[in-house]
Amino acid sequence: MERQTDEDRGRNTHLEQDISIHIFTVSSAMVGVCLTVIGLIRVVITLGRADTLADDFLAADALLFLVSCLLSYWALRCRSVRRMHRLEKVADAIFIAAMIGMVIICALITYHISVPSRSSTG
């Protein structure tokens, strides 16, 4: 069984920090995307074209991205490699869940925009 050298450990730690940096930057950008779409949905609702719960779901999704962002930042600041691994895994899982949620919300928005509401047909 081979022992891990200091150079290998350094490369692995650098790769793990690189993953945390990517989660941090993308999840913080996704918070901005969610907030922008919430604003656009509110404009559509104000114009009377559609009423949907998508903006409420997007607010919850933005919170998930924010939690992922904060956890990845905490992982970057950790001195313990073991804690960094745990925080990174949790941040990654929350990020994936938030991305899946965003796809579902996009489908909901598309459905509400493309299908006419029942109140306007009768």
Secondary structure, DSSP 8 states (H G I E B T S, - for coil): -----HHHHHHHHHHHHHHHHHHHHHHHHHHHHHHHHHHHHHHHHHTTS---SHHHHHHHHHHHHHHHHHHHHHHHH-S-HHHHHHHHHHHHHHHHHHHHHHHHHHHHHHHHHHS--HHHH-
